[in-house]
Amino acid sequence: MSARHDETFAGDSHVGLVRTDNEDAFLVAPPLFAVADGLGGHQAGEIASSAAIDTLLEEAPRVADCKALGRAVRRANAAVIEAAEVGRGRAGMGTTLTAAMIDGSRIAVAHVGDSRAYLLHLGELEQLSQDHSMVADLVRQGQITVEESRSHPNRSVITRALGSDPNMLVDTFEVEAAQGDRLLLCTDGLTSMVSDAEIARVLGSAASAQTAVDTLVDMALAAGGHDNVTAVVVDIGRAPRRQPQPAGTPGWTLRLLWVLAAILIVAGAAWAANSYARSRAYLIAENGLISVYQGVPGSLAGVRLAWLSEETTVAVSSLDVVTANRLAEGIRADGLTEARALLEVYRYRAAEASATVAP
């Protein structure tokens, strides 16, 4: 599924750097958002996740009601089971599903599997959902630590999923968010590659939902991209509101105000573009090496809004093909600090690759 976004939400999915097929799916249909991670391999996992997402969209309630949302997830479960029975996909296929509906600052959540829902609430990251997996059970029982769970050999074994049990249980709950909070729904292709601390930093610093999604996916890929990576970010309470027109305002006055506003917009366009560009950064391949720029790639109305910040000795040829191709077009970052952090990841990977091929 391709990226989808507006001012207050964004979603994207990437196949990763190891898998050949993307079994993840996501949904951004305000006020409904969801991610699903298919299980069962080629021609099965992607069918299970797509069937779940399609059914959820059809059956979801019109308002943020967690019990009604849970019923929609159970219908999605039935749809996955039925798809296998009629020959779509294959027996044993399944999928995780984490869905959220937003009504103002109230969030209703329905969840099955080890995909996750996070909320950056007043600057602190909270994991809203509880993983249905073997390692999560071991962590809750105190047998292993959270850090140990990240490398546990059974970390991919989940204990609950859509498609396996007609009587499957769905975790449902509601939370109250605050204006300015940020909701993240994601598959384990992100959380297995990027720590909660890094997720919190990105959600707290990204200028927009789209920037947050792009940065999180990039970080998962930079860390190895061992699985499909999917993320949906929603800003809470930031939707623009239309201001009411004052009663009795004459038409000619409104027209004059519009003209003045247009003049101000034109006069301030260059300043706004320049200010925006200086808040951004990107990495790009130049003469076979990585360079860091403040600004944005390309040009706006024929004007290039980019300033060289650093020329490095990191060879693009020492990185994987996917990263090299992305560097050819420029990998965007949320400011120079984010760009330099990503550079260090690539520098480490390049050094590691050089050490591997050294005699």
VOPAGU-2260 file (C-alpha; in pm, 1 decimal, decimal comma):
REM VOPAGU-2260
SITE   aa  ch    i         X         Y         Z
SITE  MET   A    0       0,0       0,0       0,0
SITE  SER   A    1     134,4     341,5     -90,8
SITE  ALA   A    2     195,7     626,7     147,1
SITE  ARG   A    3    -104,9     831,3     253,9
SITE  HIS   A    4    -105,2    1154,0     449,6
SITE  ASP   A    5    -240,0    1502,4     510,4
SITE  GLU   A    6    -151,3    1766,9     768,2
SITE  THR   A    7    -245,1    1558,6    1070,6
SITE  PHE   A    8    -179,2    1196,1     977,1
SITE  ALA   A    9      48,1     983,9     761,9
SITE  GLY   A   10     112,0     618,3     689,1
SITE  ASP   A   11     360,9     416,8     488,3
SITE  SER   A   12     483,8      60,1     443,1
SITE  HIS   A   13     818,4     -71,4     314,9
SITE  VAL   A   14     912,0    -427,1     217,9
SITE  GLY   A   15    1240,5    -393,9     411,2
SITE  LEU   A   16    1586,8    -504,1     302,4
SITE  VAL   A   17    1554,9    -882,4     343,0
SITE  ARG   A   18    1203,0    -990,0     244,7
SITE  THR   A   19    1090,4   -1007,6    -119,3
SITE  ASP   A   20     720,0    -955,8     -46,1
SITE  ASN   A   21     534,7    -713,4     176,9
SITE  GLU   A   22     281,2    -891,6     397,5
SITE  ASP   A   23     196,1    -575,2     591,8
SITE  ALA   A   24    -107,2    -356,7     524,7
SITE  PHE   A   25    -229,7     -31,3     674,8
SITE  LEU   A   26    -537,4     188,1     677,9
SITE  VAL   A   27    -570,3     565,6     706,2
SITE  ALA   A   28    -938,9     653,5     676,8
SITE  PRO   A   29   -1002,2     918,9     946,0
SITE  PRO   A   30   -1123,9     869,9    1209,2
SITE  LEU   A   31   -1016,2     506,0    1156,9
SITE  PHE   A   32    -651,2     396,2    1142,1
SITE  ALA   A   33    -497,8      47,6    1147,9
SITE  VAL   A   34    -192,5    -169,2    1075,5
SITE  ALA   A   35    -179,1    -542,9    1004,4
SITE  ASP   A   36     113,4    -784,3     974,1
SITE  GLY   A   37      30,9   -1093,4     770,3
SITE  LEU   A   38     148,3   -1443,1     864,6
SITE  GLY   A   39     185,8   -1745,6     640,7
SITE  GLY   A   40     436,3   -1651,2     373,5
SITE  HIS   A   41     405,1   -1553,0       8,7
SITE  GLN   A   42      49,4   -1547,0    -130,6
SITE  ALA   A   43     -92,2   -1595,4     218,0
SITE  GLY   A   44      25,1   -1333,2     465,4
SITE  GLU   A   45     -52,3   -1043,5     230,7
SITE  ILE   A   46    -398,1   -1188,2     159,1
SITE  ALA   A   47    -471,7   -1226,1     530,5
SITE  SER   A   48    -364,0    -870,0     617,4
SITE  SER   A   49    -551,6    -720,6     319,3
SITE  ALA   A   50    -868,3    -916,2     399,2
SITE  ALA   A   51    -854,1    -799,7     760,2
SITE  ILE   A   52    -803,4    -434,1     666,2
SITE  ASP   A   53   -1078,3    -442,1     399,8
SITE  THR   A   54   -1329,5    -600,7     638,0
SITE  LEU   A   55   -1236,8    -362,5     918,8
SITE  LEU   A   56   -1307,0     -65,9     690,9
SITE  GLU   A   57   -1645,6    -209,3     595,3
SITE  GLU   A   58   -1752,6    -307,6     946,0
SITE  ALA   A   59   -1604,9     -34,3    1168,3
SITE  PRO   A   60   -1847,4     183,3    1364,0
SITE  ARG   A   61   -1906,3     547,3    1273,7
SITE  VAL   A   62   -1793,2     668,5    1616,5
SITE  ALA   A   63   -1500,1     588,0    1844,8
SITE  ASP   A   64   -1651,2     298,2    2041,5
SITE  CYS   A   65   -1397,3      33,7    2146,2
SITE  LYS   A   66   -1657,7    -243,0    2190,2
SITE  ALA   A   67   -1802,8    -181,8    1843,8
SITE  LEU   A   68   -1450,1    -162,3    1702,8
SITE  GLY   A   69   -1373,0    -495,4    1868,5
SITE  ARG   A   70   -1676,7    -648,4    1696,3
SITE  ALA   A   71   -1543,7    -522,7    1362,6
SITE  VAL   A   72   -1208,3    -692,0    1433,5
SITE  ARG   A   73   -1386,6   -1018,2    1512,3
SITE  ARG   A   74   -1566,5    -992,5    1177,2
SITE  ALA   A   75   -1226,9    -936,8    1017,2
SITE  ASN   A   76   -1110,4   -1256,2    1187,8
SITE  ALA   A   77   -1402,9   -1443,8    1035,1
SITE  ALA   A   78   -1317,8   -1297,9     693,0
SITE  VAL   A   79    -958,3   -1425,5     712,8
SITE  ILE   A   80   -1077,3   -1773,3     814,5
SITE  GLU   A   81   -1332,8   -1776,4     533,5
SITE  ALA   A   82   -1074,5   -1662,2     277,0
SITE  ALA   A   83    -855,1   -1963,6     360,9
SITE  GLU   A   84   -1154,2   -2199,2     343,5
SITE  VAL   A   85   -1251,8   -2086,1      -8,0
SITE  GLY   A   86    -897,7   -2105,1    -142,2
SITE  ARG   A   87    -784,9   -1744,3    -114,5
SITE  GLY   A   88    -441,4   -1774,2      39,9
SITE  ARG   A   89    -398,4   -2099,6     227,1
SITE  ALA   A   90    -485,1   -2278,9     547,2
SITE  GLY   A   91    -297,5   -2150,8     849,2
SITE  MET   A   92    -255,6   -1795,6     724,2
SITE  GLY   A   93    -324,1   -1517,7     970,6
SITE  THR   A   94    -251,3   -1159,5    1059,3
SITE  THR   A   95    -210,2    -920,8    1347,1
SITE  LEU   A   96    -441,0    -619,1    1359,2
SITE  THR   A   97    -410,9    -302,6    1565,2
SITE  ALA   A   98    -685,0     -47,5    1500,4
SITE  ALA   A   99    -770,7     290,5    1649,5
SITE  MET   A  100   -1060,2     533,8    1609,8
SITE  ILE   A  101   -1020,7     893,9    1718,3
SITE  ASP   A  102   -1290,7    1130,5    1838,4
SITE  GLY   A  103   -1132,6    1457,5    1947,7
SITE  SER   A  104    -895,6    1356,5    2225,7
SITE  ARG   A  105   -1059,1    1016,9    2286,9
SITE  ILE   A  106    -895,6     711,6    2126,1
SITE  ALA   A  107   -1068,3     372,4    2098,8
SITE  VAL   A  108    -832,2      80,2    2035,3
SITE  ALA   A  109    -885,5    -283,7    1929,9
SITE  HIS   A  110    -578,6    -506,7    1916,7
SITE  VAL   A  111    -467,5    -861,2    1837,7
SITE  GLY   A  112    -107,3    -981,2    1791,3
SITE  ASP   A  113     231,9    -814,9    1828,2
SITE  SER   A  114     183,8    -503,1    1619,3
SITE  ARG   A  115     165,7    -206,4    1853,7
SITE  ALA   A  116     -12,4     115,8    1944,8
SITE  TYR   A  117     193,2     388,8    2113,3
SITE  LEU   A  118      91,7     731,8    2241,5
SITE  LEU   A  119     337,5    1013,9    2294,9
SITE  HIS   A  120     139,7    1173,2    2579,3
SITE  LEU   A  121     262,2    1507,5    2714,0
SITE  GLY   A  122     611,5    1422,6    2590,6
SITE  GLU   A  123     626,1    1069,9    2738,8
SITE  LEU   A  124     593,4     755,1    2525,4
SITE  GLU   A  125     336,7     498,7    2640,1
SITE  GLN   A  126     284,4     156,3    2480,9
SITE  LEU   A  127     -94,0     130,0    2475,8
SITE  SER   A  128    -126,9    -225,1    2341,9
SITE  GLN   A  129      -0,1    -546,4    2497,2
SITE  ASP   A  130     190,6    -788,6    2273,9
SITE  HIS   A  131      33,3   -1130,3    2226,3
SITE  SER   A  132     360,4   -1317,1    2185,2
SITE  MET   A  133     571,8   -1580,1    2357,8
SITE  VAL   A  134     850,6   -1339,5    2453,9
SITE  ALA   A  135     600,0   -1082,6    2585,8
SITE  ASP   A  136     455,8   -1351,6    2812,3
SITE  LEU   A  137     808,3   -1433,5    2935,1
SITE  VAL   A  138     874,9   -1065,6    3006,1
SITE  ARG   A  139     547,6   -1030,2    3196,2
SITE  GLN   A  140     637,5   -1340,9    3399,7
SITE  GLY   A  141     977,6   -1192,9    3482,8
SITE  GLN   A  142    1169,5   -1474,0    3313,0
SITE  ILE   A  143    1351,2   -1245,9    3066,1
SITE  THR   A  144    1408,8    -871,1    3035,2
SITE  VAL   A  145    1272,0    -642,5    2765,3
SITE  GLU   A  146    1621,6    -611,1    2620,4
SITE  GLU   A  147    1663,4    -990,2    2612,7
SITE  SER   A  148    1330,4   -1024,5    2436,2
SITE  ARG   A  149    1463,6    -823,9    2139,8
SITE  SER   A  150    1710,2   -1103,8    2050,3
SITE  HIS   A  151    1520,0   -1405,8    2184,8
SITE  PRO   A  152    1505,3   -1694,7    1931,3
SITE  ASN   A  153    1125,9   -1717,5    1972,5
SITE  ARG   A  154    1056,6   -1345,9    1941,6
SITE  SER   A  155     851,2   -1401,5    1623,2
SITE  VAL   A  156     615,1   -1654,4    1785,3
SITE  ILE   A  157     281,0   -1487,8    1851,3
SITE  THR   A  158      11,3   -1636,4    2071,7
SITE  ARG   A  159    -294,6   -1467,2    1923,6
SITE  ALA   A  160    -378,1   -1366,5    1565,2
SITE  LEU   A  161    -666,5   -1328,9    1326,2
SITE  GLY   A  162    -732,7   -1639,2    1115,3
SITE  SER   A  163    -662,6   -1916,3    1365,1
SITE  ASP   A  164    -955,6   -1922,8    1609,5
SITE  PRO   A  165   -1323,0   -1837,6    1539,5
SITE  ASN   A  166   -1356,7   -1744,2    1908,5
SITE  MET   A  167   -1047,9   -1521,6    1912,0
SITE  LEU   A  168   -1033,8   -1261,6    2190,1
SITE  VAL   A  169    -974,8    -895,7    2105,6
SITE  ASP   A  170    -816,3    -648,5    2347,1
SITE  THR   A  171   -1033,0    -334,1    2348,7
SITE  PHE   A  172    -992,3     -15,6    2549,2
SITE  GLU   A  173   -1018,9     360,7    2532,6
SITE  VAL   A  174    -766,9     625,6    2634,1
SITE  GLU   A  175    -792,8    1000,6    2676,7
SITE  ALA   A  176    -519,6    1192,1    2499,0
SITE  ALA   A  177    -420,2    1557,6    2519,0
SITE  GLN   A  178    -398,4    1813,9    2242,8
SITE  GLY   A  179     -57,9    1782,1    2078,6
SITE  ASP   A  180     -17,8    1412,3    2161,9
SITE  ARG   A  181      91,9    1178,2    1883,6
SITE  LEU   A  182     -45,3     828,4    1815,0
SITE  LEU   A  183     171,4     562,9    1646,6
SITE  LEU   A  184      47,0     231,5    1509,3
SITE  CYS   A  185     321,6       4,3    1375,8
SITE  THR   A  186     419,5    -351,8    1291,3
SITE  ASP   A  187     705,7    -535,6    1457,8
SITE  GLY   A  188     927,8    -459,1    1159,7
SITE  LEU   A  189     970,5    -119,4    1323,4
SITE  THR   A  190     983,5    -212,9    1692,3
SITE  SER   A  191    1229,1    -500,1    1635,7
SITE  MET   A  192    1472,2    -257,9    1468,0
SITE  VAL   A  193    1416,4      69,4    1656,1
SITE  SER   A  194    1409,7     107,3    2034,7
SITE  ASP   A  195    1127,2     274,1    2225,2
SITE  ALA   A  196    1367,4     552,5    2324,4
SITE  GLU   A  197    1442,7     625,5    1959,1
SITE  ILE   A  198    1073,3     610,9    1870,5
SITE  ALA   A  199     997,2     860,6    2147,4
SITE  ARG   A  200    1268,4    1095,1    2024,8
SITE  VAL   A  201    1137,2    1091,8    1667,6
SITE  LEU   A  202     773,0    1135,6    1767,5
SITE  GLY   A  203     869,6    1421,0    1996,2
SITE  SER   A  204    1087,2    1607,4    1748,1
SITE  ALA   A  205     939,2    1546,8    1401,4
SITE  ALA   A  206     778,7    1858,8    1256,7
SITE  SER   A  207     489,9    1665,3    1100,2
SITE  ALA   A  208     322,9    1325,6    1099,3
SITE  GLN   A  209     473,0    1258,9     754,8
SITE  THR   A  210     823,2    1343,7     876,6
SITE  ALA   A  211     777,1    1111,3    1173,5
SITE  VAL   A  212     667,8     821,8     949,7
SITE  ASP   A  213     951,0     877,9     699,9
SITE  THR   A  214    1212,9     898,9     974,9
SITE  LEU   A  215    1092,5     589,4    1159,4
SITE  VAL   A  216    1085,4     378,9     840,9
SITE  ASP   A  217    1431,9     508,5     744,4
SITE  MET   A  218    1569,4     419,1    1087,2
SITE  ALA   A  219    1429,1      64,8    1067,8
SITE  LEU   A  220    1590,7      20,8     726,7
SITE  ALA   A  221    1918,1     170,3     847,6
SITE  ALA   A  222    1919,9     -79,6    1135,7
SITE  GLY   A  223    1894,4    -371,8     893,2
SITE  GLY   A  224    1532,9    -379,0     772,9
SITE  HIS   A  225    1497,9    -748,8     854,6
SITE  ASP   A  226    1117,8    -741,4     818,1
SITE  ASN   A  227     844,9    -543,9     644,6
SITE  VAL   A  228     811,9    -201,6     811,4
SITE  THR   A  229     480,0     -20,0     850,3
SITE  ALA   A  230     395,7     291,5    1050,4
SITE  VAL   A  231      93,0     518,2    1087,4
SITE  VAL   A  232     122,7     845,0    1283,5
SITE  VAL   A  233    -170,3    1064,5    1385,0
SITE  ASP   A  234    -148,9    1404,1    1552,2
SITE  ILE   A  235    -418,9    1448,9    1815,0
SITE  GLY   A  236    -618,8    1771,9    1830,1
SITE  ARG   A  237    -429,2    1952,1    1552,6
SITE  ALA   A  238    -691,9    1956,8    1279,8
SITE  PRO   A  239    -732,4    2309,2    1138,1
SITE  ARG   A  240   -1062,8    2473,5    1217,0
SITE  ARG   A  241   -1245,7    2720,7     996,9
SITE  GLN   A  242   -1294,4    3053,6    1171,8
SITE  PRO   A  243   -1654,8    3181,6    1178,9
SITE  GLN   A  244   -1729,5    3489,0     971,4
SITE  PRO   A  245   -1823,3    3793,4    1184,3
SITE  ALA   A  246   -2191,9    3876,8    1151,0
SITE  GLY   A  247   -2271,6    4170,5     929,7
SITE  THR   A  248   -1928,0    4198,1     762,5
SITE  PRO   A  249   -1982,3    4373,1     425,2
SITE  GLY   A  250   -1888,7    4180,3     111,1
SITE  TRP   A  251   -1645,3    4447,7     -13,7
SITE  THR   A  252   -1462,6    4435,1     321,4
SITE  LEU   A  253   -1418,3    4062,2     289,9
SITE  ARG   A  254   -1287,3    4101,5     -65,0
SITE  LEU   A  255   -1039,8    4362,8      54,1
SITE  LEU   A  256    -925,4    4133,5     331,9
SITE  TRP   A  257    -872,2    3854,0      81,4
SITE  VAL   A  258    -665,8    4082,7    -143,6
SITE  LEU   A  259    -450,7    4193,7     148,7
SITE  ALA   A  260    -407,7    3833,3     257,6
SITE  ALA   A  261    -299,1    3734,0     -93,6
SITE  ILE   A  262     -42,0    4014,8    -100,5
SITE  LEU   A  263      96,8    3905,0     235,2
SITE  ILE   A  264     113,2    3544,3     118,8
SITE  VAL   A  265     305,8    3636,1    -196,3
SITE  ALA   A  266     540,1    3869,5      -7,9
SITE  GLY   A  267     608,0    3609,0     259,5
SITE  ALA   A  268     639,8    3305,1      30,1
SITE  ALA   A  269    1015,9    3335,5     -14,3
SITE  TRP   A  270    1070,8    3387,9     356,7
SITE  ALA   A  271     849,8    3091,4     446,6
SITE  ALA   A  272    1017,5    2863,2     193,9
SITE  ASN   A  273    1361,5    2965,6     316,3
SITE  SER   A  274    1265,4    2916,4     682,1
SITE  TYR   A  275    1115,1    2576,6     610,4
SITE  ALA   A  276    1419,7    2464,9     413,2
SITE  ARG   A  277    1656,4    2567,3     693,3
SITE  SER   A  278    1460,4    2350,3     936,1
SITE  ARG   A  279    1515,4    2045,2     716,1
SITE  ALA   A  280    1816,4    1840,0     605,6
SITE  TYR   A  281    1905,0    1550,1     381,1
SITE  LEU   A  282    2180,1    1304,2     292,1
SITE  ILE   A  283    2270,4    1252,9     -73,6
SITE  ALA   A  284    2529,7    1070,4    -282,9
SITE  GLU   A  285    2782,3    1301,5    -451,3
SITE  ASN   A  286    3083,3    1167,6    -641,0
SITE  GLY   A  287    3036,7     831,7    -473,3
SITE  LEU   A  288    3039,9     973,3    -118,0
SITE  ILE   A  289    2768,4    1084,6     124,4
SITE  SER   A  290    2717,7    1457,9     168,0
SITE  VAL   A  291    2497,4    1624,9     429,6
SITE  TYR   A  292    2290,2    1927,2     334,6
SITE  GLN   A  293    2072,7    2165,5     529,1
SITE  GLY   A  294    1758,3    2225,7     326,6
SITE  VAL   A  295    1555,2    2017,5      83,0
SITE  PRO   A  296    1655,8    1831,5    -234,8
SITE  GLY   A  297    1559,8    1974,0    -572,8
SITE  SER   A  298    1434,1    2326,4    -624,1
SITE  LEU   A  299    1128,2    2542,5    -569,0
SITE  ALA   A  300    1027,9    2769,7    -857,1
SITE  GLY   A  301    1377,6    2726,2    -996,6
SITE  VAL   A  302    1547,6    2820,4    -668,1
SITE  ARG   A  303    1762,2    2563,7    -487,2
SITE  LEU   A  304    1699,8    2571,0    -113,0
SITE  ALA   A  305    1995,9    2368,4      13,2
SITE  TRP   A  306    2326,5    2450,6     181,0
SITE  LEU   A  307    2618,0    2208,9     210,8
SITE  SER   A  308    2680,6    2117,9     574,0
SITE  GLU   A  309    2933,2    1835,0     553,8
SITE  GLU   A  310    3125,4    1635,1     295,9
SITE  THR   A  311    3210,2    1288,1     426,9
SITE  THR   A  312    3435,4     998,4     329,9
SITE  VAL   A  313    3155,5     741,8     362,7
SITE  ALA   A  314    3147,2     551,8      31,7
SITE  VAL   A  315    2800,2     484,8    -105,3
SITE  SER   A  316    2933,1     165,7    -268,0
SITE  SER   A  317    2993,6      14,9      76,3
SITE  LEU   A  318    2620,7      29,1     158,5
SITE  ASP   A  319    2340,1    -200,4      43,9
SITE  VAL   A  320    2176,6    -140,4    -294,9
SITE  VAL   A  321    1845,8     -12,5    -154,6
SITE  THR   A  322    2016,9     250,4      62,1
SITE  ALA   A  323    2247,5     348,6    -224,1
SITE  ASN   A  324    1949,8     401,3    -454,9
SITE  ARG   A  325    1770,6     611,9    -194,9
SITE  LEU   A  326    2084,1     820,0    -139,8
SITE  ALA   A  327    2097,5     888,7    -513,5
SITE  GLU   A  328    1770,9    1083,3    -476,6
SITE  GLY   A  329    1837,0    1213,3    -125,3
SITE  ILE   A  330    1719,3    1081,7     212,5
SITE  ARG   A  331    1532,7    1353,1     401,0
SITE  ALA   A  332    1572,1    1416,3     773,0
SITE  ASP   A  333    1404,8    1636,3    1031,7
SITE  GLY   A  334    1693,9    1881,0    1069,5
SITE  LEU   A  335    2070,9    1850,0    1081,3
SITE  THR   A  336    2075,1    1662,1    1412,4
SITE  GLU   A  337    1858,9    1385,6    1265,6
SITE  ALA   A  338    2064,8    1381,9     944,7
SITE  ARG   A  339    2392,6    1346,4    1131,8
SITE  ALA   A  340    2251,3    1066,9    1345,6
SITE  LEU   A  341    2150,5     881,0    1030,2
SITE  LEU   A  342    2494,8     950,5     883,4
SITE  GLU   A  343    2656,4     779,9    1183,0
SITE  VAL   A  344    2442,1     472,9    1120,1
SITE  TYR   A  345    2562,5     459,9     759,1
SITE  ARG   A  346    2922,1     528,5     864,3
SITE  TYR   A  347    2908,2     232,7    1102,9
SITE  ARG   A  348    2754,0       6,0     838,4
SITE  ALA   A  349    3015,4     110,8     582,0
SITE  ALA   A  350    3299,7      38,6     827,8
SITE  GLU   A  351    3142,5    -295,2     916,1
SITE  ALA   A  352    3116,2    -386,5     545,8
SITE  SER   A  353    3482,3    -289,4     489,3
SITE  ALA   A  354    3594,3    -501,9     782,4
SITE  THR   A  355    3398,8    -799,3     646,6
SITE  VAL   A  356    3567,7    -791,8     305,0
SITE  ALA   A  357    3917,4    -713,5     441,4
SITE  PRO   A  358    4171,6   -1001,3     395,6
